[in-house]
Amino acid sequence: MNFQSVGILYEEFIMIMLSIVIGLAIGAEREYRGKSAGLRTFILVSFGSCIFTILSIKIGVQSYDRIAANIITGIGFLGAGVIFKEDNKVGGITTATTIWATASLGMCTGSNHLYLALLGTIIVLVVLAFLYPLQKVIDDRNRVRTYKVSTARIEDIAYCEMLFKQYSLRFTLEGQKKTDESLSTNWAVSGRRSKHDELVNQLLTDARILAFQF
């Protein structure tokens, strides 16, 4: 083994270690938030992308991107696995896109674009950690919920509208279902989070509301 081979091995070792550090930093943030993909997942995504990129360059011969190009396809399937639908909302999209971004950072390290990898890591962490309070402020000012309200009479539709207006909430009737026992209506309601909380307290104690969920 000559000095050139040792230099290449050392360079690859640095790239692999950096990919692990990048996955560790991003994974720690996701783990702290209690997300479905955490520390180990992001380390392995970054590390794996780095290794595949190095291999692609080494054995690609005529086409260096032969293996690396398929990383994106594989990450797409992995990201889809953390997206879930619960009631009327979709969750896990931020974690899925973070997996996608982490794979790109691993590819940066594997192709020896270390500055680009470090810069990208800083941007990802800023978006995830420091923009979260801003997202919360926006969400508090304009919270969107879907309410399913059960009442006894069809006249209670107007009563529900009155309640939404009382708490300065914007609303749209999206559907209704009538049975022998009750009338069920679905409402898309938006407004301040504090107003939603006040509405929920009203619905909990209102005798005309048989049941509700959001």
Stockholm file with secondary structure:
# STOCKHOLM 1.0

chainA/1-214         MNFQSVGILYEEFIMIMLSIVIGLAIGAEREYRGKSAGLRTFILVSFGSCIFTILSIKIGVQSYDRIAANIITGIGFLGAGVIFKEDNKVGGITTATTIWATASLGMCTGSNHLYLALLGTIIVLVVLAFLYPLQKVIDDRNRVRTYKVSTARIEDIAYCEMLFKQYSLRFTLEGQKKTDESLSTNWAVSGRRSKHDELVNQLLTDARILAFQF
#=GR chainA/1-214 SS CCHHHHHHHHHHHHHHHHHHHHHHHHHHHHHHTTCSSCHHHHHHHHHHHHHHHHHHHHHCTTCTTTTTHHHHHHHHHHHHTTCEEETTEEECHHHHHHHHHHHHHHHHHHTTCHHHHHHHHHHHHIIIIISHHHHHHHHHHSEEEEEEEEESSTTHHHHHHHHHHHTTCEEEEEEEEECSSCEEEEEEEEECHHHHHHHHHHHHHCTTEEEEEC
#=GC SS_cons         CCHHHHHHHHHHHHHHHHHHHHHHHHHHHHHHTTCSSCHHHHHHHHHHHHHHHHHHHHHCTTCTTTTTHHHHHHHHHHHHTTCEEETTEEECHHHHHHHHHHHHHHHHHHTTCHHHHHHHHHHHHIIIIISHHHHHHHHHHSEEEEEEEEESSTTHHHHHHHHHHHTTCEEEEEEEEECSSCEEEEEEEEECHHHHHHHHHHHHHCTTEEEEEC
//
